[in-house]
Amino acid sequence: MKMTTLSLKELAVQTLTAPRDAAEVLMGQDVGRNVLWMALVLATVLNSLLFSLSHYLFPAPMPMAGLFDNPLLYALAQGGGLVITVFVLTWVGNMLGGKGALGDILIALVWLQFMRVLAQVLVIVLGLAVPVLAGMVSLAILILSFWILLNFINVAHRFNSLLHSFFVLLLAGLGVTVGISIILMVIGVSAEGVNPNV
């Protein structure tokens, strides 16, 4: 099904209720790589701004405070992590017998990042109106996001096995962790905060 017959709102609902079908719709689109990379940058900026707003409205002690207190550094770390994730999920999936192309993983993560923007807006609104409910919704979003990502990886790599997708995500997670650690060292972030020489 093409998105000409499925609105963005309907696709968002389908992502929550039938993630496998939503992934098939997304990966059936003919979207250029350049457009997708620019969309990923936009989603990263929006998510970073919303995270900073949330951190300002609901301050709480966090590790690597220098990173989370600086929207620019946070955006760089998040964006770099997402780029690494795209390549690692593609490579690990193919290594384990998957058939996913880089474009399939890219469009999946771009869409999920924009879904995350909506989720952050919802949590911020709930945090202002009903703080107790916001915490429970955040946990539900975390669990649902994991389920959706498993399904998207499954469709992208044509595994027909969520367990296979789980192993891909597990191995990719290790690689992404190493990659993000390198990015943080490059931009001068340590566990104590930002290197004053940066």
C-alpha positions as CSV (number, residue, x, y, z in Angstrom):
1,M,0.0,0.0,0.0
2,K,1.4,3.4,-1.0
3,M,1.1,6.4,1.4
4,T,-1.0,8.1,-1.2
5,T,-3.8,5.9,0.0
6,L,-2.7,6.0,3.7
7,S,-2.4,9.3,5.6
8,L,0.4,10.0,8.0
9,K,-2.1,9.8,10.8
10,E,-3.4,6.4,9.7
11,L,0.2,5.2,9.3
12,A,1.0,6.4,12.9
13,V,-2.0,4.5,14.2
14,Q,-1.0,1.4,12.2
15,T,2.6,1.6,13.6
16,L,1.1,1.2,17.1
17,T,-1.5,-1.4,16.3
18,A,0.0,-3.4,13.4
19,P,3.8,-2.5,13.2
20,R,4.5,-5.2,10.6
21,D,2.0,-3.8,8.2
22,A,3.2,-0.3,8.8
23,A,6.8,-1.3,8.1
24,E,5.8,-2.9,4.8
25,V,4.0,0.3,3.8
26,L,7.1,2.4,4.7
27,M,9.5,0.2,2.9
28,G,7.4,0.1,-0.2
29,Q,7.9,3.9,-0.7
30,D,10.3,5.2,-3.2
31,V,12.1,7.9,-1.2
32,G,15.6,9.1,-2.1
33,R,18.5,8.5,0.4
34,N,19.3,12.2,0.5
35,V,15.7,13.0,1.5
36,L,15.8,10.4,4.2
37,W,19.2,11.6,5.6
38,M,17.8,15.1,5.8
39,A,14.7,13.9,7.5
40,L,16.8,12.0,10.0
41,V,18.7,15.3,10.8
42,L,15.3,17.1,11.2
43,A,14.0,14.4,13.5
44,T,17.2,14.5,15.6
45,V,16.9,18.3,16.0
46,L,13.3,18.1,17.1
47,N,13.9,15.3,19.5
48,S,16.9,17.1,21.0
49,L,14.9,20.3,21.5
50,L,12.0,18.4,23.1
51,F,14.4,16.5,25.4
52,S,16.0,19.7,26.5
53,L,12.6,21.2,27.1
54,S,11.6,18.2,29.2
55,H,14.9,18.4,31.1
56,Y,14.3,22.1,31.8
57,L,10.7,21.5,32.9
58,F,11.4,18.4,35.0
59,P,15.0,18.6,36.1
60,A,16.5,15.5,37.6
61,P,20.1,14.3,38.4
62,M,21.5,12.5,35.4
63,P,24.8,10.9,34.5
64,M,27.0,12.9,32.0
65,A,25.1,16.0,33.0
66,G,27.3,18.1,30.6
67,L,25.9,16.2,27.7
68,F,22.2,16.4,28.7
69,D,22.5,20.0,29.7
70,N,23.8,21.0,26.3
71,P,21.2,20.7,23.5
72,L,23.9,20.9,20.8
73,L,26.1,18.2,22.3
74,Y,23.1,16.0,22.9
75,A,22.0,16.5,19.3
76,L,25.4,15.6,18.0
77,A,25.6,12.5,20.1
78,Q,22.1,11.4,19.3
79,G,22.5,12.1,15.6
80,G,25.8,10.3,15.4
81,G,24.3,7.3,17.3
82,L,21.4,7.1,14.9
83,V,23.7,7.1,11.8
84,I,25.8,4.3,13.4
85,T,22.6,2.4,14.2
86,V,21.4,2.6,10.6
87,F,24.7,1.0,9.3
88,V,25.1,-1.5,12.2
89,L,21.5,-2.8,12.0
90,T,21.9,-3.2,8.2
91,W,25.3,-4.9,8.5
92,V,24.5,-7.2,11.5
93,G,21.2,-8.2,9.9
94,N,22.8,-9.1,6.6
95,M,25.5,-11.0,8.5
96,L,22.9,-13.1,10.2
97,G,21.1,-14.0,6.9
98,G,18.9,-11.0,6.5
99,K,18.2,-9.3,3.1
100,G,17.5,-5.7,4.3
101,A,19.0,-2.8,2.3
102,L,20.4,0.3,4.0
103,G,17.4,2.3,2.7
104,D,14.9,0.0,4.4
105,I,16.6,0.4,7.8
106,L,17.0,4.2,7.2
107,I,13.3,4.8,6.4
108,A,12.3,2.7,9.4
109,L,14.4,4.6,11.8
110,V,13.5,8.0,10.3
111,W,9.8,7.2,10.8
112,L,10.3,5.9,14.3
113,Q,12.2,9.1,15.2
114,F,9.2,11.2,14.2
115,M,7.0,8.9,16.2
116,R,9.3,9.6,19.1
117,V,8.7,13.3,18.6
118,L,5.0,12.8,19.1
119,A,5.7,10.6,22.1
120,Q,7.8,13.2,23.7
121,V,5.2,15.9,23.2
122,L,2.6,13.6,24.8
123,V,4.8,12.9,27.8
124,I,5.6,16.6,28.3
125,V,1.9,17.5,28.2
126,L,1.1,14.7,30.7
127,G,4.0,15.7,32.9
128,L,2.5,19.2,33.2
129,A,-1.1,18.0,33.7
130,V,-0.9,14.6,35.4
131,P,2.7,13.9,36.5
132,V,2.0,10.4,37.9
133,L,0.4,9.3,34.6
134,A,3.3,10.7,32.6
135,G,5.7,8.2,34.3
136,M,3.5,5.2,33.5
137,V,3.0,6.4,29.9
138,S,6.7,6.8,29.5
139,L,7.2,3.2,30.5
140,A,4.5,2.0,28.2
141,I,6.1,3.9,25.3
142,L,9.5,2.3,26.0
143,I,8.0,-1.2,25.9
144,L,5.9,-0.5,22.8
145,S,8.9,1.2,21.0
146,F,10.9,-2.0,21.5
147,W,8.1,-4.2,20.1
148,I,7.7,-1.9,17.1
149,L,11.4,-1.8,16.4
150,L,11.6,-5.6,16.5
151,N,8.8,-5.8,13.9
152,F,10.4,-3.2,11.7
153,I,13.8,-5.1,11.7
154,N,11.9,-8.3,11.0
155,V,10.2,-6.8,7.9
156,A,13.4,-5.0,6.7
157,H,15.5,-8.1,6.8
158,R,12.7,-10.5,5.8
159,F,13.4,-12.8,8.7
160,N,9.9,-13.9,9.5
161,S,11.1,-14.4,13.1
162,L,11.0,-11.9,15.9
163,L,13.6,-13.9,17.8
164,H,16.0,-13.5,14.9
165,S,15.3,-9.8,15.0
166,F,16.0,-9.7,18.7
167,F,19.4,-11.2,18.2
168,V,20.2,-8.6,15.5
169,L,19.1,-5.8,17.9
170,L,21.1,-7.3,20.7
171,L,24.3,-7.5,18.7
172,A,23.7,-4.2,17.0
173,G,23.2,-2.6,20.4
174,L,26.7,-3.6,21.5
175,G,28.2,-2.1,18.3
176,V,26.2,1.1,18.7
177,T,27.3,1.4,22.3
178,V,30.9,1.3,21.3
179,G,30.3,3.8,18.5
180,I,28.5,6.3,20.7
181,S,31.3,6.0,23.3
182,I,33.8,7.0,20.6
183,I,31.6,9.9,19.6
184,L,31.4,11.1,23.2
185,M,35.1,11.0,23.6
186,V,35.5,13.0,20.3
187,I,33.2,15.7,21.5
188,G,34.8,15.7,25.0
189,V,32.1,14.2,27.2
190,S,32.9,12.0,30.1
191,A,30.9,10.5,32.9
192,E,31.6,13.7,34.9
193,G,30.4,16.1,32.2
194,V,32.0,18.1,29.4
195,N,35.7,18.4,29.1
196,P,36.5,22.1,29.9
197,N,39.1,22.1,27.1
198,V,36.4,21.4,24.5
